[in-house]
Protein backbone atom coordinates (compact mmCIF):
# COMPACT_ATOMS: atom_id res chain seq x y z
CA UNK A 1 0.00 0.00 0.00
CA UNK A 2 1.35 3.45 -0.87
CA UNK A 3 1.89 6.06 1.83
CA UNK A 4 -0.85 8.36 0.53
CA UNK A 5 -4.21 7.82 2.21
CA UNK A 6 -5.97 8.19 -1.15
CA UNK A 7 -3.94 5.69 -3.15
CA UNK A 8 -2.78 2.13 -2.94
CA UNK A 9 -2.16 -0.99 -4.92
CA UNK A 10 -4.62 -3.71 -5.77
CA UNK A 11 -3.59 -7.26 -6.56
CA UNK A 12 -4.94 -9.38 -9.39
CA UNK A 13 -5.29 -13.11 -8.76
CA UNK A 14 -4.70 -15.87 -11.32
CA UNK A 15 -8.34 -15.60 -12.50
CA UNK A 16 -8.10 -11.87 -13.25
CA UNK A 17 -10.05 -10.80 -10.15
CA UNK A 18 -9.06 -7.66 -8.27
CA UNK A 19 -8.10 -8.11 -4.66
CA UNK A 20 -8.73 -4.96 -2.62
CA UNK A 21 -7.16 -4.71 0.87
CA UNK A 22 -9.69 -4.92 3.72
CA UNK A 23 -8.58 -1.53 5.15
CA UNK A 24 -9.36 0.14 1.83
CA UNK A 25 -12.78 -1.54 1.61
CA UNK A 26 -13.58 -0.38 5.14
CA UNK A 27 -12.41 3.18 4.46
CA UNK A 28 -14.80 3.48 1.53
CA UNK A 29 -17.64 1.49 3.07
CA UNK A 30 -17.54 -1.24 0.44
CA UNK A 31 -19.17 -4.49 1.51
CA UNK A 32 -19.51 -7.91 -0.17
CA UNK A 33 -22.13 -7.76 -2.90
CA UNK A 34 -21.74 -3.99 -3.49
CA UNK A 35 -21.46 -2.86 -7.08
CA UNK A 36 -18.32 -0.98 -8.10
CA UNK A 37 -18.31 1.15 -11.22
CA UNK A 38 -15.24 0.94 -13.44
CA UNK A 39 -14.52 4.06 -15.49
CA UNK A 40 -11.74 4.18 -18.00
CA UNK A 41 -10.02 6.68 -20.21
CA UNK A 42 -7.00 6.43 -22.45
CA UNK A 43 -4.46 6.09 -19.61
CA UNK A 44 -6.28 5.05 -16.44
CA UNK A 45 -8.96 3.05 -14.71
CA UNK A 46 -11.04 4.40 -11.85
CA UNK A 47 -13.15 2.44 -9.38
CA UNK A 48 -16.21 4.15 -7.89
CA UNK A 49 -18.39 2.73 -5.15
CA UNK A 50 -22.03 3.26 -6.05
CA UNK A 51 -23.35 2.39 -2.61
CA UNK A 52 -21.67 4.94 -0.37
CA UNK A 53 -22.96 8.30 0.81
CA UNK A 54 -19.79 10.36 0.38
CA UNK A 55 -20.95 13.92 1.10
CA UNK A 56 -24.06 15.42 2.65
CA UNK A 57 -24.99 19.07 2.15
CA UNK A 58 -26.91 20.65 5.02
CA UNK A 59 -28.39 24.13 4.72
CA UNK A 60 -28.91 25.28 8.33
CA UNK A 61 -30.63 28.47 7.20
CA UNK A 62 -31.46 30.35 4.04
CA UNK A 63 -31.32 33.61 5.98
CA UNK A 64 -28.29 35.86 5.73
CA UNK A 65 -26.85 38.81 7.59
CA UNK A 66 -26.11 40.53 4.26
CA UNK A 67 -28.41 41.79 1.53
CA UNK A 68 -26.20 41.48 -1.54
CA UNK A 69 -27.63 42.73 -4.79
CA UNK A 70 -26.22 39.67 -6.61
CA UNK A 71 -27.77 37.06 -4.31
CA UNK A 72 -30.22 34.53 -5.72
CA UNK A 73 -32.38 35.02 -2.63
CA UNK A 74 -33.52 38.34 -4.16
CA UNK A 75 -35.56 36.53 -6.82
CA UNK A 76 -36.90 33.73 -4.62
CA UNK A 77 -40.42 33.14 -3.53
CA UNK A 78 -39.26 30.48 -1.05
CA UNK A 79 -40.06 31.10 2.60
CA UNK A 80 -37.08 32.16 4.70
CA UNK A 81 -36.18 30.34 7.88
CA UNK A 82 -33.84 28.19 9.92
CA UNK A 83 -33.54 24.42 10.24
CA UNK A 84 -35.25 23.28 13.40
CA UNK A 85 -33.58 21.27 16.13
CA UNK A 86 -35.97 18.38 15.41
CA UNK A 87 -34.99 18.19 11.74
CA UNK A 88 -31.27 18.40 12.51
CA UNK A 89 -31.60 15.74 15.23
CA UNK A 90 -33.28 13.40 12.72
CA UNK A 91 -30.45 13.96 10.22
CA UNK A 92 -27.79 13.21 12.86
CA UNK A 93 -29.69 10.15 14.08
CA UNK A 94 -29.96 8.82 10.52
CA UNK A 95 -26.27 9.41 9.87
CA UNK A 96 -25.31 7.28 12.87
CA UNK A 97 -26.20 4.23 10.76
CA UNK A 98 -23.98 5.26 7.84
CA UNK A 99 -20.51 3.72 7.76
CA UNK A 100 -18.12 5.21 7.07
CA UNK A 101 -19.57 8.61 7.94
CA UNK A 102 -19.93 10.99 5.00
CA UNK A 103 -18.30 14.39 4.76
CA UNK A 104 -20.81 16.97 5.99
CA UNK A 105 -20.94 20.38 4.33
CA UNK A 106 -22.81 23.25 5.99
CA UNK A 107 -23.83 25.81 3.40
CA UNK A 108 -26.40 26.78 0.82
CA UNK A 109 -28.02 30.07 -0.04
CA UNK A 110 -27.99 31.33 3.54
CA UNK A 111 -25.17 32.18 5.95
CA UNK A 112 -24.52 29.17 8.26
CA UNK A 113 -23.07 31.41 10.99
CA UNK A 114 -26.41 33.25 11.07
CA UNK A 115 -28.02 30.12 12.59
CA UNK A 116 -27.92 30.47 16.40
CA UNK A 117 -27.06 26.77 16.90
CA UNK A 118 -24.39 26.39 14.21
CA UNK A 119 -21.56 25.64 16.66
CA UNK A 120 -23.60 22.88 18.27
CA UNK A 121 -24.47 21.56 14.79
CA UNK A 122 -20.77 21.40 13.89
CA UNK A 123 -19.99 19.67 17.20
CA UNK A 124 -22.67 17.02 16.63
CA UNK A 125 -21.64 16.49 13.02
CA UNK A 126 -17.98 16.04 14.03
CA UNK A 127 -19.01 13.53 16.70
CA UNK A 128 -20.07 11.20 13.86
CA UNK A 129 -16.39 10.80 12.98
CA UNK A 130 -16.24 12.26 9.47
CA UNK A 131 -14.99 15.50 8.00
CA UNK A 132 -17.05 18.66 8.40
CA UNK A 133 -16.85 21.73 6.17
CA UNK A 134 -18.64 25.07 6.08
CA UNK A 135 -18.92 27.94 3.63
CA UNK A 136 -19.38 31.44 5.03
CA UNK A 137 -19.22 35.08 4.05
CA UNK A 138 -17.08 35.36 7.22
CA UNK A 139 -18.56 38.70 8.27
CA UNK A 140 -19.92 37.09 11.47
CA UNK A 141 -16.66 35.27 12.16
CA UNK A 142 -15.33 36.63 15.45
CA UNK A 143 -12.14 35.57 17.17
CA UNK A 144 -14.20 33.53 19.66
CA UNK A 145 -16.22 31.77 16.95
CA UNK A 146 -13.04 31.08 14.96
CA UNK A 147 -11.35 29.54 17.98
CA UNK A 148 -14.42 27.44 18.75
CA UNK A 149 -14.60 26.13 15.17
CA UNK A 150 -10.94 25.12 15.40
CA UNK A 151 -11.55 23.49 18.79
CA UNK A 152 -14.54 21.60 17.39
CA UNK A 153 -12.35 20.24 14.59
CA UNK A 154 -13.93 21.92 11.56
CA UNK A 155 -11.89 20.49 8.69
CA UNK A 156 -12.41 23.27 6.17
CA UNK A 157 -13.87 26.76 6.18
CA UNK A 158 -14.63 28.10 2.73
CA UNK A 159 -14.94 31.88 2.58
CA UNK A 160 -17.01 33.36 -0.21
CA UNK A 161 -18.11 36.95 -0.41
CA UNK A 162 -19.73 37.97 -3.68
CA UNK A 163 -20.40 41.67 -4.03
CA UNK A 164 -21.10 44.08 -6.87
CA UNK A 165 -19.23 46.97 -5.27
CA UNK A 166 -16.29 47.30 -2.83
N, C-alpha and C positions, 0 to 999 in steps of 0.2 A: 504494500500500500504506500502511495506517495505521501510526503509530509503534509501537503495541502489538504485541508478539511474537505474541499470540494472536488477532489480528484482521487483517483486510485486505479488499480489495475484489476481487471476481471480475467479469470482463467477460462479456457475453453477445453472441455473434456474430449475424449476420443470420438464422441458422437456428434460433436459440433455444438453442444449445449454450453451456454454461458454459465459460469459459476460466479455468483456475486457474494462477497464476504458478508457474514451475518451482521457485522457492525454497520455496514453500509445499508443493508436492508432495513435495519432498525432505525437508522437515522432518517430514512426517507419514508418510513411507515409502510414498507412493502411487505405483504404477507403472502403465504402460499395461495395460489389461485388468482392473485391480482393480475390484471392485464397491464403490460408495459408496452408503450408505443415506441417504435423504432423509427426515427427520422434519419434521413441520409442526405448528404449533398456530395459534391464532387470529392471532397477530401476527408469527410468525417461521418461518424455515426453518433446519434444522440439517443439515449434512453430517457423516456418520460413516463413517470408513474401517473396513471389516469385516475387513481383511486385516493389520492391524498389531497386534503385541504391544505394548501401551501400558504395562503395569505387571506386574511379577513379584514375588510375595510369597515370601520365603525365610524359613523358620523354622530358624535355626541350632541351636536346642535347645528342648526342651520342659521342661527343668529350670529351676529358679528358686532364687534365694537367699532368697526369702521363702516363708512357708507361710501365706498369707492364707486365712482361713476362707471367703471368698466366691469363691475361685478354682475354676474348672471342673475343674482338675486333681485336685481332691479326690474327684470322682465318676468319674474315668476308670479304665479297665482297660488303657489303652494303655501299652506299655513306655516308660520314660523313657530319654532319651539325647541325644546330640549328633550333629549332622551330621558325617560323616566328611570328611576332606580329599579323598578320591577322589570322593565325590558332589559336593562343592562344585566341584572342578576340572572335572567333567563339565558342570555347569551353566554355568560361566564359558566353557568351550570352546564349548558350544552357542550361547551368547549372542553370541559373536564373529561369527556368521553373520547376526545380526539387525540390520537397518538400517532406520531409526535405532534406536539402543539403547533398550530400554525403561527406565522408571523402576524401580529395584529397592528393595523395601521389606523390611527385616529386622525380623521380629516374628513373633508368633504367641502361643501359650499359655505359652511360656517367656520367660526374660529373656535377650535377645541378649548383653548384657554378661557373662553367666555363661559364655559359650562362650570358651575360652581363645584362640581364633584370630580373634575378631571384628574386631579392628583390621586384620588381614591380609585378612579377607573384605571389609571396607569398601574397603580400598585396591585390591583386585583388581576389585571391582565398579565403582569410580570410573574405573579404567583403561579400561573399555569406552566411556566418553564420555557416559554418561547421568547422570541425577540418582539420588542414593542417599538413602534415608530410613531411620530406625530408630525404633522405639518402645521405651521403657525405663521401668522403675520408678525409675530414676536413683539408687538407693541404692548402686550400685557405681561411680557416676560420680565419679572423683577429678579433681583439677585436671589431672594428667598425662594422663589418658584424655580429658578434655574438650579439652585443647589438641591432642592427637593427632587427634581426630575433626575438629576445625577445620582442622588442617593437611592432613588427607586429603581435605578438601572435602565432608564430609557436608553435604547440602543442607538436611536437616530432621531435628531430633530431637524426637520426640513424647514427652512425659512423661505417664505414666498410673500412678497409684497408687491402687488401689481397696482400701479398708479398711473394716471394720465398726466399728472403734473408733479413737480418736485414737492 
